[in-house]
Amino acid sequence: MDLSLSSDDIAFEREIKQFFEIHFAPATRRALQMSTDVYPDLELLRDWYLALYERGWAAPNWPREFGGTGWSPMQRYLYAKACAQADVPKPTSGVNMLGPLLIRFGTQAQKAFYLPRILSGEDYWCQGYSEPGSGSDLASLQTRADRDGEHYVVNGTKIWTTHAHYANKMFALVRTQPQGSGKRQEGISFLLIDMDSPGVSVRPIHTISGDHEVNQVFLDDVRVPVDHLVGEEGQGWSYGKYLLEFERGGSIWSPRLRHELAGILKAIEQGPRRADVARAELLQRASVISVDLDALEMLELEVLNEQLKGKSPGSAAPILKLRFSQLKQQVCTLGLDAAGMEAMAWLGQRPFYEDPHFELVSPHYVTRSSAYLSSRAFTIFAGSSEVQHEILAKQMLNL
């Protein structure tokens, strides 16, 4: 992939920045800078997502024929870089994960109905994968969907469900056939569930960072039309793995981590005086992270180039997930250490941007402790680091 910028690329960069200046409100940017969630509060972003939709930029990774941008790999990279520098949030899970799955495996009716609603923001999706006792060992899931005429009757519970308190739809893995003596992955199907269906209830989970981002969802005799099944019954494990390739390897994270690292370096330079040896140690750690980010960036660009040819992230997905999550934790740990004792300041109210006392302390230092605690989950969600190592080992050994 040629990384040199053409005159068209330079003009495209200018177009992006102008669009951000007009449509990304300063108050929204300020609030997002205080957020440590993977997906910030939806209420902050409705106008922004609508502006992207009206501009035709809601789904950078979709083919043009389904409402995507049709951007070149370089344009997608430049857009991701501009988003990071401007603290613009990444696309929703409906755009990043469910959309590519429906484009590949959905029926024509499902594509015609759901894809436009994902783009417009009319439908906001949450992911129903993990269950109590079935997180990294997802194949052990127990939520059942029993066929009853033209409906499935779903019973079970999902946990760590990001933004289920906002979502009006859920894509979920459910067991449509009893677990027999064969592989545990057999008999799992992929269903689209309306969150306003009778029998669906949501219980909030407040994480160690103090945020409310995830939830537990209970499904009690929830009736789901049969035409909400994606693909073939019993093949949900294959579809779920395909979707996870986009969750693990479908985003460009290196510009965001680099932007976060730059903010930490600025805080080190402008923060409290510290012993030369302590400052040198922080800068040395930052330099190591920076080199690792260069390597991550090159791999992301290679995967992006392949996606533009119609391929999924494939075998690179576990590598990207593993390295991104590790580097995210390293960046957040560096930020916490750079803040030092200042990181002990703790504001209990969430979200931060609604706390009237926030401006009385350094915003950088207050968010460092929360960001550090939030980052502990990055090597767990979307498949733990141990799972990624196992996937890579099997790929390399052809098991």
Secondary structure, DSSP 4 states (H G I P E B T S, - for coil): ---SPPHHHHHHHHHHHHHHHHHS-HHHHHHHHT--SSS--GGGTHHHHHHHHHHT-S-TTS-GGGT-----HHHHHHHHHHHHHTTPPPPPHIIIIIHHHHHHH--HHHHHHHHHHHHHTSS-EEEE--BTTBSSSGGG---EEEEETTEEEEEEEEES-TTTTT-SEEEEEEE-S---SS-TTTTEEEEEEETTSTTEEEEEEE-TTS-EEEEEEEEEEEEEEGGGEESSTTBHHHHHHHHHHHHHHSS--HHHHHHHHHHHHHHHHHS----HHHHHHHHHHHHHHHHHHHHHHHHHHHHHHHHTTT---TTHHHHHHHHHHHHHHHHHHHHHHHHGGGGG----SSSGGG-TTGGGS-HHHHHHHHHHHHHGGGGTTTS-HHHHHHHHHHHHHT-
